[in-house]
Amino acid sequence: MAEVKKTRELETRAVVERPQQWMNPELLPEPDKQAGYAYRWIRVSTLNNPDPRNLSAKLREGWEPVPVEEQPKFQLLIDPTSRFKDNIEIGGLLLCKTPEEFVDQRNAYYAKQTLAQTDAVDNNLMRQSDPRMPLFKEGKSSTSFGSGK
């Protein structure tokens, strides 16, 4: 069987251009976005101390580590001593992704929680006729000048 030869265009290396002017380097590079997914850097360690509780909570929330094959531009940036060999960890942060629907549902959940707490505080202040409640505070104002003595 004859081996199919790859065209030269497929074998060429990506052209890397130097920046035209100096720029402050990013601490965490931006991943190439995949349609339908949101990306986030999740803490897996602080000062070389593992943080399994944070990682476990984020995994249960629906975040999943991004394999290095999906983001090849990170190949040289990953930590060689990382516990996550096939994923992207930089400085104790692991690149993860989740469907955008999960992010929207999470945002709606916390917006509902915030609204409920705000309503509870407002109702408590109204019930007590608290002067800190600006909506129902009497709007009387007066202007006085010095007596001129």
C-alpha positions in Angstrom: 0.0 0.0 0.0 1.4 3.4 -1.0 1.9 5.8 1.8 -0.1 9.1 1.3 2.3 12.0 1.4 1.2 15.1 3.4 1.2 18.4 1.6 3.8 21.0 2.7 1.0 23.3 3.9 0.0 20.7 6.5 3.5 20.2 7.8 4.5 23.9 8.2 5.1 25.2 11.6 2.9 27.9 13.0 4.5 31.3 12.4 5.2 33.0 15.7 5.5 36.8 15.5 7.1 38.9 18.1 5.0 41.6 19.6 5.4 45.0 17.9 5.7 46.7 21.3 6.4 45.5 24.9 3.3 44.3 26.7 2.9 43.3 30.3 2.8 39.4 30.3 -0.5 37.8 31.3 -0.3 35.8 34.5 -2.9 33.3 33.1 -3.2 33.1 29.4 -6.6 33.1 27.8 -7.6 29.7 26.4 -9.0 29.2 22.9 -12.7 29.1 23.4 -14.8 26.1 22.3 -18.4 27.0 21.3 -20.9 26.2 24.1 -18.3 26.1 26.9 -17.1 28.5 29.6 -13.6 28.3 30.9 -12.2 29.0 34.4 -8.9 28.6 36.3 -9.6 26.6 39.4 -7.3 26.6 42.5 -5.8 23.2 43.2 -3.1 24.3 45.5 -1.9 27.4 47.5 1.8 27.8 48.3 2.4 24.2 47.2 -0.3 22.9 49.7 -3.0 20.9 47.9 -6.6 22.2 48.1 -8.6 19.1 47.4 -11.8 20.6 49.0 -11.9 23.4 46.4 -11.2 21.2 43.5 -13.8 18.6 44.7 -16.5 21.3 45.1 -15.8 22.6 41.5 -15.8 19.1 40.0 -19.2 18.4 41.7 -20.4 21.8 40.3 -19.8 20.5 36.8 -16.4 21.8 35.9 -14.0 19.4 34.2 -10.3 19.7 33.6 -9.3 20.6 30.0 -6.9 18.1 28.4 -3.7 19.6 27.1 -4.6 18.2 23.6 -7.5 20.6 23.4 -5.2 23.6 24.1 -1.9 22.8 22.5 -0.6 26.4 22.9 -0.3 25.6 26.6 2.1 22.7 26.1 5.2 24.7 27.1 3.5 26.6 29.9 2.3 23.7 32.1 4.0 22.8 35.3 6.2 19.7 34.9 5.7 18.7 38.5 1.9 18.9 38.3 -0.3 16.1 39.7 -2.5 16.6 36.6 -0.1 15.4 33.9 -2.6 15.3 31.0 -4.2 18.6 32.0 -3.2 22.3 32.1 -2.0 23.5 35.6 -0.2 26.8 35.9 0.9 28.1 39.3 -1.6 26.0 41.3 -4.5 26.7 39.0 -6.1 24.1 36.8 -7.9 25.1 33.6 -11.4 23.7 33.5 -14.5 24.0 31.4 -18.2 23.5 31.8 -21.2 23.9 29.5 -22.5 27.5 29.3 -25.9 26.3 30.4 -24.4 25.3 33.8 -22.9 28.8 34.2 -26.3 30.4 33.3 -28.1 28.2 35.8 -25.6 28.9 38.5 -25.9 32.7 37.9 -29.7 32.5 38.1 -29.5 30.5 41.3 -27.3 33.1 43.0 -29.3 36.0 41.6 -32.4 34.4 43.2 -30.5 34.0 46.5 -29.4 37.6 46.5 -32.9 38.8 45.7 -34.4 36.8 48.5 -31.8 38.1 51.0 -32.3 41.7 49.9 -36.1 41.3 50.2 -35.7 39.9 53.7 -33.6 42.8 54.9 -35.9 45.3 53.3 -39.0 43.7 54.9 -37.3 43.7 58.3 -36.4 47.4 58.0 -39.9 48.3 56.8 -41.5 46.4 59.7 -39.4 48.3 62.2 -39.8 51.7 60.5 -36.0 51.8 60.6 -34.7 55.2 59.5 -32.0 53.4 57.4 -34.7 52.3 55.0 -34.6 55.2 52.4 -37.7 54.2 50.5 -40.1 55.1 53.3 -38.2 57.8 55.1 -40.0 61.1 55.3 -38.5 63.5 52.8 -38.6 66.7 54.9 -35.6 69.0 54.6 -35.0 72.4 56.0 -32.4 75.1 55.3 -31.2 77.4 58.1 -28.7 80.2 58.1 -26.5 81.5 60.9 -28.0 84.0 63.3 -25.5 86.6 62.3 -24.4 87.4 65.8 
